[in-house]
Amino acid sequence: MPVPLHLRNAPTKLMKQLGYGKNYKYAHSFSGNFVEQEFMPEDISGRKFYEPQNNPAELKVRETLKIHWIKYEY
């Protein structure tokens, strides 16, 4: 599956004209180094690949995800 255009490097003028890197959000420029941005190809966008389990370490992960992604249920 192709990498979304906004995540692609744009070292040439043509790539910039094609939209490579357009509207990319650099996470470290945002509070908590977290930004809402799609990183997956369109075909698998929105799929859940990880579900934190009920152990101390992953419960911390679950809480962090809740803080950043309130709209999703974990």
N, CA, C and O of each residue as an XYZ file, in Angstrom:
296
protein
N       0.849     -1.184      0.000
C       0.000      0.000      0.000
C       0.889      1.240      0.000
O       1.942      1.253      0.638
N       0.472      2.264     -0.703
C       1.302      3.464     -0.787
C       1.276      4.287      0.501
O       0.267      4.350      1.203
N       2.393      4.901      0.780
C       2.503      5.818      1.918
C       1.680      7.059      1.588
O       1.776      7.576      0.475
N       0.869      7.552      2.534
C       0.086      8.767      2.265
C       0.990      9.921      1.803
O       2.110     10.073      2.292
N       0.501     10.713      0.875
C       1.310     11.794      0.301
C       1.858     12.755      1.348
O       3.002     13.195      1.240
N       1.059     13.087      2.357
C       1.523     14.074      3.338
C       2.693     13.568      4.177
O       3.362     14.364      4.836
N       2.956     12.251      4.168
C       4.077     11.685      4.924
C       5.336     11.527      4.064
O       6.408     11.214      4.581
N       5.205     11.738      2.789
C       6.340     11.534      1.886
C       7.268     12.748      1.856
O       6.823     13.894      1.924
N       8.556     12.469      1.753
C       9.566     13.496      1.624
C       9.425     14.166      0.260
O       9.087     13.509     -0.725
N       9.682     15.459      0.203
C       9.539     16.203     -1.054
C      10.848     16.927     -1.394
O      10.919     18.152     -1.286
N      11.881     16.185     -1.802
C      13.161     16.834     -2.091
C      13.219     17.560     -3.437
O      14.162     18.310     -3.691
N      12.243     17.351     -4.283
C      12.270     18.011     -5.592
C      11.046     18.896     -5.784
O      10.035     18.744     -5.099
N      11.155     19.806     -6.713
C      10.043     20.703     -7.025
C       8.828     19.906     -7.518
O       7.695     20.208     -7.144
N       9.064     18.891     -8.356
C       7.971     18.068     -8.865
C       7.229     17.370     -7.724
O       5.998     17.346     -7.706
N       7.965     16.812     -6.787
C       7.324     16.122     -5.659
C       6.484     17.093     -4.835
O       5.403     16.740     -4.365
N       6.976     18.301     -4.662
C       6.197     19.322     -3.948
C       4.919     19.659     -4.716
O       3.850     19.810     -4.125
N       5.044     19.773     -6.034
C       3.870     20.068     -6.869
C       2.849     18.931     -6.810
O       1.648     19.172     -6.933
N       3.315     17.700     -6.624
C       2.431     16.543     -6.537
C       1.786     16.388     -5.158
O       0.927     15.529     -4.961
N       2.207     17.223     -4.209
C       1.598     17.201     -2.887
C       2.361     16.430     -1.834
O       1.870     16.254     -0.719
N       3.556     15.964     -2.167
C       4.353     15.246     -1.181
C       4.644     16.172      0.001
O       5.085     17.306     -0.188
N       4.400     15.694      1.203
C       4.693     16.454      2.410
C       3.707     17.571      2.729
O       3.848     18.232      3.758
N       2.716     17.798      1.877
C       1.765     18.889      2.100
C       0.898     18.600      3.322
O       0.352     17.506      3.463
N       0.779     19.578      4.191
C      -0.024     19.496      5.423
C       0.503     18.487      6.439
O      -0.240     18.055      7.320
N       1.783     18.103      6.328
C       2.378     17.219      7.330
C       2.468     17.964      8.654
O       2.828     19.141      8.687
N       2.148     17.287      9.725
C       2.217     17.872     11.069
C       3.325     17.172     11.844
O       3.240     15.973     12.111
N       4.361     17.918     12.202
C       5.502     17.384     12.944
C       5.107     17.280     14.415
O       4.900     18.295     15.080
N       5.004     16.062     14.914
C       4.483     15.826     16.264
C       5.251     16.587     17.341
O       4.653     17.037     18.318
N       6.563     16.738     17.179
C       7.357     17.406     18.213
C       7.117     18.912     18.281
O       7.633     19.590     19.170
N       6.347     19.422     17.357
C       5.959     20.834     17.393
C       4.652     21.041     18.156
O       4.176     22.169     18.280
N       4.076     19.962     18.664
C       2.789     20.025     19.348
C       2.929     19.606     20.805
O       3.855     18.883     21.173
N       2.007     20.065     21.615
C       1.992     19.736     23.038
C       1.998     18.226     23.256
O       1.212     17.499     22.648
N       2.881     17.766     24.120
C       2.967     16.349     24.436
C       3.556     15.513     23.303
O       3.527     14.283     23.349
N       4.091     16.192     22.286
C       4.651     15.503     21.113
C       3.634     14.574     20.469
O       3.974     13.487     20.002
N       2.390     15.015     20.451
C       1.296     14.202     19.919
C       0.428     15.067     19.035
O       0.061     16.182     19.403
N       0.105     14.546     17.871
C      -0.732     15.290     16.936
C      -1.702     14.329     16.260
O      -1.353     13.187     15.962
N      -2.912     14.799     16.023
C      -3.884     13.983     15.302
C      -3.547     14.064     13.816
O      -3.648     15.121     13.192
N      -3.146     12.930     13.272
C      -2.748     12.866     11.876
C      -2.830     11.413     11.416
O      -2.472     10.503     12.164
N      -3.284     11.201     10.233
C      -3.373      9.839      9.700
C      -2.012      9.393      9.182
O      -1.379     10.095      8.393
N      -1.569      8.232      9.628
C      -0.288      7.691      9.203
C      -0.445      6.444      8.333
O       0.521      5.990      7.720
N      -1.635      5.900      8.279
C      -1.855      4.662      7.541
C      -2.369      4.937      6.126
O      -3.009      5.958      5.871
N      -2.078      4.013      5.220
C      -2.660      4.136      3.875
C      -4.186      4.116      3.955
O      -4.762      3.553      4.886
N      -4.820      4.726      2.984
C      -6.272      4.882      2.978
C      -7.022      3.552      3.160
O      -8.040      3.502      3.850
N      -6.525      2.495      2.549
C      -7.200      1.191      2.621
C      -7.327      0.628      4.033
O      -8.234     -0.159      4.308
N      -6.425      1.025      4.928
C      -6.477      0.488      6.294
C      -6.652      1.589      7.344
O      -6.488      1.347      8.539
N      -6.979      2.771      6.897
C      -7.211      3.893      7.800
C      -8.341      3.562      8.779
O      -9.381      3.035      8.384
N      -8.127      3.875     10.043
C      -9.154      3.668     11.047
C      -9.155      2.281     11.681
O      -9.891      2.039     12.638
N      -8.342      1.373     11.162
C      -8.266      0.033     11.750
C      -7.488      0.062     13.050
O      -6.502      0.790     13.169
N      -7.917     -0.717     14.017
C      -7.224     -0.801     15.292
C      -6.238     -1.969     15.236
O      -6.621     -3.107     14.964
N      -4.960     -1.668     15.500
C      -3.912     -2.682     15.441
C      -3.387     -3.061     16.814
O      -2.615     -4.011     16.947
N      -3.798     -2.330     17.824
C      -3.277     -2.586     19.173
C      -4.372     -2.334     20.193
O      -5.069     -1.321     20.137
N      -4.515     -3.247     21.107
C      -5.460     -3.112     22.222
C      -4.674     -3.361     23.508
O      -4.256     -4.492     23.758
N      -4.464     -2.318     24.336
C      -3.728     -2.511     25.587
C      -4.418     -3.555     26.469
O      -5.643     -3.583     26.586
N      -3.610     -4.399     27.076
C      -4.128     -5.457     27.941
C      -4.214     -4.980     29.392
O      -3.824     -3.855     29.708
N      -4.717     -5.827     30.251
C      -4.930     -5.456     31.657
C      -3.755     -5.877     32.536
O      -3.883     -6.751     33.394
N      -2.616     -5.241     32.308
C      -1.468     -5.413     33.200
C      -0.941     -4.009     33.488
O      -1.253     -3.078     32.746
N      -0.150     -3.833     34.547
C       0.231     -2.471     34.962
C       0.852     -1.609     33.857
O       0.483     -0.444     33.710
N       1.765     -2.150     33.099
C       2.430     -1.348     32.064
C       1.446     -0.925     30.976
O       1.449      0.230     30.550
N       0.614     -1.847     30.530
C      -0.299     -1.521     29.440
C      -1.497     -0.709     29.909
O      -2.121     -0.018     29.103
N      -1.829     -0.775     31.182
C      -2.868      0.108     31.700
C      -2.409      1.565     31.632
O      -3.218      2.463     31.396
N      -1.096      1.801     31.841
C      -0.547      3.152     31.689
C      -0.651      3.597     30.235
O      -0.984      4.748     29.952
N      -0.365      2.683     29.320
C      -0.496      2.994     27.893
C      -1.944      3.335     27.570
O      -2.222      4.300     26.857
N      -2.858      2.539     28.098
C      -4.285      2.768     27.861
C      -4.692      4.169     28.333
O      -5.419      4.870     27.630
N      -4.237      4.570     29.494
C      -4.586      5.893     30.029
C      -3.995      7.009     29.177
O      -4.647      8.027     28.944
N      -2.769      6.821     28.713
C      -2.145      7.813     27.838
C      -2.925      7.936     26.539
O      -3.162      9.044     26.057
N      -3.324      6.810     25.974
C      -4.114      6.842     24.741
C      -5.452      7.525     24.966
O      -5.924      8.262     24.101
N      -6.062      7.292     26.107
C      -7.342      7.958     26.401
C      -7.179      9.464     26.438
O      -8.030     10.201     25.940
N      -6.089      9.920     27.027
C      -5.845     11.361     27.117
C      -5.730     11.971     25.724
O      -6.308     13.021     25.445
N      -4.976     11.300     24.853
C      -4.727     11.838     23.517
C      -5.854     11.564     22.531
O      -6.111     12.379     21.645
N      -6.521     10.441     22.671
C      -7.553     10.042     21.720
C      -8.877      9.821     22.430
O      -9.409      8.710     22.436
N      -9.398     10.862     23.017
C     -10.646     10.777     23.779
C     -11.785     10.243     22.924
O     -12.694      9.593     23.441
N     -11.747     10.507     21.623
C     -12.853     10.084     20.771
C     -12.902      8.579     20.537
O     -13.903      8.057     20.047
N     -11.809      7.874     20.891
C     -11.797      6.412     20.729
C     -11.990      5.739     22.079
O     -11.591      6.285     23.108
N     -12.581      4.588     22.084
C     -12.745      3.848     23.328
C     -11.667      2.783     23.406
O     -11.480      2.003     22.472
N     -10.961      2.756     24.523
C      -9.918      1.758     24.716
C     -10.282      0.866     25.873
O      -9.530     -0.050     26.206
